[in-house]
Amino acid sequence: MFVDSVDLMVSSGKGGAGCVSFWTEKFVQKGGPDGGDGGKGGHVYFKVDNNTDTLSALRGRNHIKAENGRPGEGRKCYGCKGESVDIIVPPGTQIVDALTDEVLFDLLNEGEEVLFLEGGKGGLGNMHFKSSSNQRPTYAQPGLPGVTKEIRLEMKLIADVGLVGYPSVGKSTLIAAVSNARPKVAAYEFTTLTPNLGVVNVGEYDSFMMADIPGIIEGASDGRGLGLEFLRHIERTKTLLILVDIANYREMKYQYETLLVELQRYSEELAGRRFAVAITKCDTYPAEEANVLVEQFLEDIGLKANKTLNKFKAKKEYSSYGFEEDFGVDLPQNEPLFVLPISSVSHLNTEALRYTMKNYIDSVKEQEKED
């Protein structure tokens, strides 16, 4: 089961109490205080592990608590430290304060470990309170209490490219065609019920991550459909790939504008991301008719086709359209990086899509380093 959000209460351990004890031994009448200190309470750690990809292991665990420290004993024996708790989470997990919605930690890297809650300090035994004026102290410190916190864990997939589109426009088919992901593909809407993450290989040594989320429909920002629930998984992506279905009963212009509106309503930051457009299922039309429909779509959304920038060597006379010669990062955010007709089934322009997205991702990373 895919679980990407969990509410938890976590507590560190209470420190053990100090001991009140006096040395007793044969022929020793006044041995003095010898109460040992209590042990420290256990800590709560979060660890990132690539071998986990959901938060399902934490579902149903309402309260995770570290062990309390053991109390001190006589003969100056210290109490044992309480056992700490390691909470294993997948990369991309955010720890959010459930009361204030403040993001406390953002865990991204494999092997990352953070100390979330520290255990209470153990109390001092009565041997620490002896003095010339108080040679028989009869009190010791109690251990300090642990810390309890209500949190919410939210997992957000880490990907370079996020696929956005209506249900059944070919997102799962595309990610299966260009990456190692094997999502469920079927001829009905809402086939994808959980996000999919795939590695897209470009050549022998280069690759990037692509995320496919359940389809977005009109009204998703108001809670309709499944898209709103999973839009968090493309919040980390630097680039969005909007898929528009040329064979859908919805007009391409309507699909395109509705998706932009829902992204805007969900998050201003997400709507400001740079994006590209892929027109899917172009093999369902003859090449000439598909080109006419694509040109009409560009005209409807206020863009002009630039066939001189056809770098993709499109198959079967399909054209590709770009808006900057080098596809650099300094593009207007209200225009797509490019518009490319594709077919995931016949692999029309899928190679062009892979290499173009990789080049653009690399240019974004280079600019981030310069900044």
C-alpha positions as CSV (number, residue, x, y, z in Angstrom):
1,M,0.0,0.0,0.0
2,F,1.3,3.4,-0.9
3,V,1.2,5.8,2.1
4,D,2.7,9.3,1.7
5,S,1.4,11.0,4.8
6,V,1.3,9.8,8.4
7,D,0.3,11.5,11.7
8,L,2.5,10.5,14.6
9,M,3.2,11.3,18.3
10,V,6.8,10.7,19.2
11,S,8.3,10.9,22.7
12,S,11.9,10.7,23.9
13,G,12.6,8.8,27.1
14,K,12.4,10.1,30.6
15,G,15.6,10.3,32.6
16,G,16.1,7.8,35.4
17,A,15.8,9.0,39.0
18,G,18.9,9.3,41.2
19,C,19.2,6.9,44.1
20,V,19.2,7.6,47.8
21,S,21.5,5.1,49.4
22,F,24.1,4.8,52.1
23,W,27.2,2.6,52.3
24,T,26.6,-0.4,54.5
25,E,29.4,-2.8,55.3
26,K,30.5,-4.9,58.3
27,F,32.5,-2.9,60.8
28,V,31.7,0.3,58.9
29,Q,29.1,2.3,60.9
30,K,28.9,5.5,58.8
31,G,29.8,4.7,55.2
32,G,28.3,7.8,53.8
33,P,26.0,8.4,50.8
34,D,26.6,6.2,47.7
35,G,23.5,6.7,45.6
36,G,24.2,6.6,41.9
37,D,22.8,8.8,39.1
38,G,19.9,7.8,36.9
39,G,20.5,7.0,33.2
40,K,19.6,9.4,30.4
41,G,16.4,8.8,28.5
42,G,16.5,7.4,25.0
43,H,16.7,9.8,21.9
44,V,14.4,9.8,18.8
45,Y,16.3,9.7,15.5
46,F,15.1,9.9,11.9
47,K,17.1,8.0,9.3
48,V,16.8,8.1,5.5
49,D,16.9,4.8,3.7
50,N,16.7,4.3,0.0
51,N,15.3,0.8,0.5
52,T,12.0,2.3,1.6
53,D,9.7,4.1,-0.8
54,T,6.6,4.7,1.3
55,L,5.6,5.5,4.9
56,S,3.4,2.4,5.2
57,A,5.6,0.9,7.9
58,L,4.6,3.8,10.2
59,R,0.9,3.6,9.5
60,G,-1.1,2.6,12.6
61,R,1.8,3.4,15.0
62,N,0.1,6.2,16.9
63,H,2.8,6.8,19.5
64,I,6.5,6.0,19.1
65,K,8.4,6.3,22.4
66,A,12.0,5.9,23.3
67,E,12.9,3.9,26.4
68,N,13.2,5.6,29.8
69,G,16.5,5.7,31.6
70,R,17.0,3.3,34.4
71,P,17.2,4.7,38.0
72,G,20.5,4.8,39.8
73,E,21.4,2.2,42.5
74,G,23.5,2.0,45.6
75,R,27.3,1.5,45.6
76,K,27.5,4.4,43.2
77,C,26.0,2.4,40.4
78,Y,24.7,4.5,37.5
79,G,21.5,3.6,35.8
80,C,21.5,2.4,32.2
81,K,20.7,4.8,29.4
82,G,17.3,4.2,27.7
83,E,17.4,2.7,24.3
84,S,16.9,5.2,21.5
85,V,14.4,4.8,18.6
86,D,15.4,5.0,14.9
87,I,12.5,6.0,12.7
88,I,13.3,4.9,9.1
89,V,11.8,7.1,6.3
90,P,12.3,7.3,2.5
91,P,14.2,10.1,0.8
92,G,12.1,13.2,0.3
93,T,10.3,13.0,3.7
94,Q,9.4,16.2,5.5
95,I,8.8,16.3,9.3
96,V,6.1,18.9,9.9
97,D,4.8,20.2,13.3
98,A,1.2,19.1,13.4
99,L,0.2,22.1,15.5
100,T,1.9,24.9,13.6
101,D,2.5,23.3,10.1
102,E,6.1,24.4,10.3
103,V,8.5,22.2,8.4
104,L,11.1,21.0,11.0
105,F,13.3,18.9,8.8
106,D,13.5,18.1,5.1
107,L,15.2,14.7,4.7
108,L,16.6,14.3,1.1
109,N,19.8,12.3,1.1
110,E,20.4,8.6,1.5
111,G,22.0,7.8,4.9
112,E,21.0,11.2,6.4
113,E,20.4,11.0,10.1
114,V,19.0,13.7,12.4
115,L,18.5,13.8,16.2
116,F,14.8,14.8,16.5
117,L,14.1,14.6,20.2
118,E,16.7,14.3,23.0
119,G,16.0,12.1,26.0
120,G,15.6,13.6,29.5
121,K,18.7,13.9,31.7
122,G,19.1,11.4,34.5
123,G,18.8,12.7,38.1
124,L,21.8,12.9,40.4
125,G,22.1,10.5,43.3
126,N,22.5,11.6,46.9
127,M,26.3,11.1,46.8
128,H,26.5,14.4,44.9
129,F,24.9,16.4,47.8
130,K,27.1,15.4,50.7
131,S,29.0,18.3,52.4
132,S,30.6,19.1,55.7
133,S,27.3,20.5,56.9
134,N,25.1,17.8,55.3
135,Q,26.9,14.5,55.7
136,R,23.7,12.4,55.4
137,P,21.7,13.8,52.4
138,T,18.4,12.0,52.1
139,Y,17.3,13.3,48.8
140,A,18.2,12.8,45.1
141,Q,17.1,14.4,41.9
142,P,14.3,12.9,39.8
143,G,15.0,12.4,36.1
144,L,14.0,15.1,33.7
145,P,11.0,14.3,31.6
146,G,11.3,13.5,27.9
147,V,9.8,15.6,25.1
148,T,6.6,14.7,23.3
149,K,5.7,16.2,19.9
150,E,2.9,15.7,17.5
151,I,4.2,15.6,14.0
152,R,3.1,14.8,10.4
153,L,5.4,13.0,8.0
154,E,4.9,13.9,4.4
155,M,6.7,12.2,1.6
156,K,7.4,14.1,-1.6
157,L,9.0,12.3,-4.5
158,I,12.4,13.7,-5.6
159,A,12.3,13.9,-9.4
160,D,13.8,16.1,-12.1
161,V,10.7,16.1,-14.3
162,G,7.1,15.8,-13.2
163,L,4.3,14.6,-15.5
164,V,1.1,16.6,-15.4
165,G,-2.1,15.8,-17.3
166,Y,-5.7,14.6,-17.4
167,P,-6.5,11.0,-16.6
168,S,-5.8,8.6,-19.4
169,V,-3.7,10.9,-21.6
170,G,-0.7,8.6,-21.6
171,K,1.4,9.6,-18.6
172,S,1.9,6.0,-17.5
173,T,2.6,4.8,-21.0
174,L,5.2,7.5,-21.5
175,I,7.1,6.8,-18.3
176,A,7.0,3.1,-19.1
177,A,8.4,3.8,-22.6
178,V,11.3,6.0,-21.6
179,S,12.2,4.8,-18.1
180,N,12.6,1.6,-16.0
181,A,9.2,2.2,-14.3
182,R,6.5,-0.4,-15.0
183,P,3.2,1.3,-13.9
184,K,-0.2,-0.1,-14.6
185,V,-1.5,0.9,-18.0
186,A,-5.1,0.4,-19.1
187,A,-7.7,2.1,-21.3
188,Y,-9.7,3.8,-18.6
189,E,-9.3,6.9,-16.5
190,F,-7.7,6.9,-13.1
191,T,-5.6,3.8,-13.8
192,T,-2.8,5.3,-11.8
193,L,-3.8,5.5,-8.2
194,T,-0.3,6.0,-6.7
195,P,2.7,8.0,-8.0
196,N,5.3,6.3,-10.0
197,L,9.0,7.2,-10.2
198,G,11.3,6.1,-13.0
199,V,14.9,6.5,-14.0
200,V,15.3,7.8,-17.6
201,N,18.6,6.8,-19.0
202,V,20.2,9.1,-21.6
203,G,23.3,7.5,-23.0
204,E,25.4,5.2,-20.9
205,Y,26.3,7.5,-18.0
206,D,23.5,10.1,-17.8
207,S,20.0,9.8,-16.4
208,F,17.3,11.8,-14.7
209,M,14.3,11.0,-12.6
210,M,10.7,11.3,-13.9
211,A,7.6,11.3,-11.7
212,D,4.1,10.3,-12.8
213,I,1.2,11.3,-10.6
214,P,-2.5,10.4,-10.8
215,G,-4.4,12.5,-13.3
216,I,-5.7,16.0,-12.6
217,I,-9.2,17.1,-13.5
218,E,-11.0,20.4,-13.4
219,G,-11.8,21.3,-9.8
220,A,-8.8,19.3,-8.4
221,S,-7.8,22.3,-6.3
222,D,-11.3,22.1,-4.7
223,G,-10.8,18.4,-3.8
224,R,-12.2,16.7,-6.9
225,G,-10.5,13.6,-8.2
226,L,-7.1,12.2,-7.0
227,G,-4.7,14.8,-8.4
228,L,-4.8,17.2,-5.5
229,E,-3.9,14.5,-3.0
230,F,-0.7,13.7,-5.0
231,L,0.3,17.1,-6.3
232,R,2.8,17.4,-3.5
233,H,4.9,14.8,-5.3
234,I,5.8,17.3,-8.1
235,E,6.5,20.2,-5.8
236,R,10.2,19.4,-5.8
237,T,10.6,19.1,-9.5
238,K,12.5,21.8,-11.4
239,T,10.6,21.1,-14.7
240,L,7.0,20.1,-15.4
241,L,6.0,18.2,-18.6
242,I,2.4,18.9,-19.4
243,L,0.8,16.1,-21.4
244,V,-2.1,17.1,-23.8
245,D,-4.0,14.3,-25.5
246,I,-4.7,15.0,-29.2
247,A,-7.3,12.2,-29.3
248,N,-9.2,13.1,-26.1
249,Y,-12.8,14.2,-26.2
250,R,-11.7,17.4,-24.4
251,E,-10.2,20.0,-26.7
252,M,-6.4,20.4,-26.4
253,K,-6.7,24.1,-25.5
254,Y,-9.1,23.2,-22.7
255,Q,-6.8,20.6,-21.3
256,Y,-3.8,22.9,-21.4
257,E,-5.5,25.9,-19.8
258,T,-7.3,23.8,-17.1
259,L,-4.1,22.2,-16.0
260,L,-2.4,25.6,-15.7
261,V,-5.3,26.9,-13.7
262,E,-5.3,24.0,-11.3
263,L,-1.6,24.3,-10.7
264,Q,-2.0,28.0,-10.0
265,R,-4.8,27.4,-7.5
266,Y,-2.8,24.7,-5.8
267,S,0.5,26.5,-5.5
268,E,1.8,29.8,-6.8
269,E,5.4,28.4,-6.6
270,L,4.4,25.3,-8.6
271,A,2.6,27.3,-11.2
272,G,5.8,29.4,-11.7
273,R,7.9,26.4,-12.6
274,R,9.1,26.2,-16.2
275,F,7.4,23.6,-18.2
276,A,7.3,21.9,-21.6
277,V,4.3,20.4,-23.5
278,A,4.1,17.0,-25.1
279,I,1.1,16.2,-27.3
280,T,0.4,12.5,-26.9
281,K,-1.2,9.8,-29.1
282,C,-0.2,11.5,-32.3
283,D,-0.1,8.1,-34.1
284,T,-3.9,8.0,-33.9
285,Y,-4.0,10.5,-36.8
286,P,-2.3,10.7,-40.2
287,A,0.8,12.9,-40.1
288,E,-0.7,15.7,-42.1
289,E,-3.8,15.9,-40.0
290,A,-1.9,15.7,-36.8
291,N,0.3,18.6,-37.9
292,V,-2.7,20.7,-38.6
293,L,-4.2,19.9,-35.2
294,V,-0.9,20.8,-33.5
295,E,-0.6,24.1,-35.4
296,Q,-4.2,24.9,-34.5
297,F,-3.4,24.2,-30.8
298,L,-0.4,26.5,-30.9
299,E,-2.5,29.2,-32.5
300,D,-5.3,28.8,-29.9
301,I,-2.8,29.3,-27.0
302,G,-1.2,32.3,-28.6
303,L,2.1,30.7,-29.8
304,K,3.6,30.6,-33.2
305,A,5.2,27.4,-34.7
306,N,8.9,27.7,-35.5
307,K,9.7,24.8,-37.8
308,T,13.3,26.0,-38.3
309,L,14.1,24.8,-34.8
310,N,13.2,21.2,-35.7
311,K,16.2,19.6,-34.0
312,F,14.4,16.4,-33.1
313,K,14.4,14.7,-36.5
314,A,10.8,13.8,-36.0
315,K,9.6,10.6,-37.5
316,K,6.8,10.3,-40.0
317,E,6.9,14.0,-40.9
318,Y,5.7,15.1,-37.5
319,S,6.9,18.5,-36.6
320,S,8.3,19.8,-33.3
321,Y,8.1,23.3,-32.1
322,G,10.5,25.3,-29.9
323,F,10.6,28.9,-28.7
324,E,14.3,29.4,-27.9
325,E,17.1,28.3,-30.1
326,D,19.2,26.8,-27.3
327,F,16.3,25.8,-25.0
328,G,18.1,27.6,-22.2
329,V,16.8,28.4,-18.8
330,D,16.0,32.1,-19.3
331,L,12.6,31.5,-20.8
332,P,9.4,33.4,-20.1
333,Q,7.4,31.4,-17.5
334,N,4.1,31.9,-19.3
335,E,5.4,30.0,-22.4
336,P,6.4,26.4,-22.6
337,L,10.0,25.4,-23.2
338,F,8.8,23.5,-26.3
339,V,5.8,21.7,-27.8
340,L,6.5,18.2,-29.1
341,P,4.1,15.8,-30.7
342,I,4.9,12.2,-29.4
343,S,3.6,8.7,-29.4
344,S,4.7,6.4,-26.6
345,V,3.4,3.3,-28.3
346,S,5.2,3.8,-31.6
347,H,8.1,5.7,-29.9
348,L,7.5,8.8,-32.0
349,N,9.8,11.5,-30.8
350,T,10.4,9.8,-27.4
351,E,14.2,9.8,-28.0
352,A,14.0,13.5,-28.8
353,L,12.0,14.1,-25.6
354,R,14.5,12.3,-23.4
355,Y,17.6,14.1,-24.8
356,T,15.9,17.5,-24.8
357,M,14.7,17.2,-21.2
358,K,18.1,16.1,-20.1
359,N,19.8,19.0,-21.8
360,Y,17.4,21.4,-20.2
361,I,17.8,19.8,-16.7
362,D,21.6,20.1,-17.0
363,S,21.3,23.8,-18.0
364,V,19.1,24.5,-14.9
365,K,21.7,22.8,-12.6
366,E,24.5,24.8,-14.1
367,Q,22.6,28.0,-13.6
368,E,21.9,27.1,-10.0
369,K,25.6,26.6,-9.4
370,E,26.4,30.0,-10.9
371,D,23.7,31.7,-8.7
